[in-house]
Amino acid sequence: MNDVTAAALAPALFTLTTGPVNCYPEVLSAIAKPVLYDYDPAFLAFYEATVLKLQKALRIQTVPVILQGEPVLGLEAAAASLVAPVDVVLNLVSGVYGAGYGEWLKPRAGSFHEIRVAYDEVIDPAAVAAFLDAHPEVTLVAICHHDTPSGTLNPIEEIGRVVRAHGALYVVDSVSAWAGVEMDLDAVGADLLVTGPNKCLGCPPALSILAVSDRAWAKMETNPAAPRASMLSILDWKEAWRKENPFPFTPSVAEINALDAGLDRYLGEGPEAVWARHATTAAAMRAGVLAMGLELWAARPAIASPTCTAVKLPAGVDETALRTLMKRRYGVVISSGRAETFNRLVRIGHMGPTAHPLYAVVALTALGGAMAELTGRAIDIGAGVAAAEAVIRG
Ligand SMILES: *Cc1c(COP(=O)(O)O)cnc(C)c1O
């Protein structure tokens, strides 16, 4: 094995990805706790307490559901449980995840529509209102909150108002935004919001978190297409949180331990402080990127996510060469684009433990250094660091 291969295979010194992210230390300790038998009364009580703690963290009126698989399970389960052949679905697409969600909605719907915008843009609430006015038959609207492969943030609260006024069910993928982005779920009014612990909560990838409205429960309960006795069933888990009720199958005990620790961390620090930490880190990162003469992927800074900064690749820079050099030279691992955004941008995550402004300085140094080495262009890393530090100082 040569030195370059060895460096590529070594664990990263800094995992500054858009998920999965490295975990908070107290989460890592929690994973090492004993794995209790799921019907041990101690675990039944712990599971109920964790679900109620999650409800507190989500700040919602209904009891949330945990599905035992990473958030893609929750997203597919939502499509399977809510959509029936009688439904007319509108999918809102501003990126790779939004487009991908359409693949689960379309085959289950009676008819299917999309509003699509360029992947460096976000959905305009007025366009949604106009579409719904012209299509009163729409029964369900779906959107990805933070389309991670583009690092852009859709206005889910404004769109939620439009969807509610129309009366359709509203499904939101907030996997990479919840717990990192300021939001009021009551104001969003999602009927089913899917998120997970493996992004901004700083836990490992293994669970789906679902905030379900009473309307969504009613729809699932009357939907003959909604899965039962299946890994995709949300209904199976509706009452499983109560310690006197059985689980449909074995919950991921170690991951529940981790989630509980992540929630303690989030509630202990305080959601407002956590959101501010994410926002400051992303603002420092954006300022540094621009000061180094690089470009942001988002069409406007106002739509750039506080949990991920997508940086446009200059012409001729290969994304794999860039990320490989960043890891080899600096020990920094960042995320690539996906599908349509692959090799057009790279992404630095600010999620959970890495949503600390000094990680923006680390990322800027590695990004600027590797970019300079690959292109032979002068990149003023000092200016990048100074701009980030000015944001940190406020
Ligand atoms: C991370 C993420 C998911 C979950 O999918 P992964 O398999 O973990 O990539 C779903 N939606 C969004 C928007 C995400 O960022």
The ligand as a MOL file (V3000), in Angstrom:
LIG
                    3D

  0  0  0     0  0            999 V3000
M  V30 BEGIN CTAB
M  V30 COUNTS 15 15 0 0 0
M  V30 BEGIN ATOM
M  V30 1 C -29.7080 12.4910 4.5650 0
M  V30 2 C -31.0210 12.7440 3.9420 0
M  V30 3 C -31.9690 11.7430 3.8390 0
M  V30 4 C -31.6900 10.3510 4.3010 0
M  V30 5 O -31.0000 9.7040 3.3070 0
M  V30 6 P -29.5260 9.1660 3.3790 0
M  V30 7 O -29.6040 7.7840 2.8660 0
M  V30 8 O -29.0710 9.2440 4.8080 0
M  V30 9 O -28.7180 10.0480 2.4760 0
M  V30 10 C -33.1870 12.0630 3.2890 0
M  V30 11 N -33.4730 13.3050 2.8680 0
M  V30 12 C -32.5780 14.2930 2.9490 0
M  V30 13 C -32.9470 15.6580 2.4730 0
M  V30 14 C -31.3240 14.0410 3.4830 0
M  V30 15 O -30.4070 15.0270 3.5690 0
M  V30 END ATOM
M  V30 BEGIN BOND
M  V30 1 1 1 2
M  V30 2 1 2 3
M  V30 3 2 2 14
M  V30 4 1 3 4
M  V30 5 2 3 10
M  V30 6 1 4 5
M  V30 7 1 5 6
M  V30 8 2 6 7
M  V30 9 1 6 8
M  V30 10 1 6 9
M  V30 11 1 10 11
M  V30 12 2 11 12
M  V30 13 1 12 13
M  V30 14 1 12 14
M  V30 15 1 14 15
M  V30 END BOND
M  V30 END CTAB
M  END
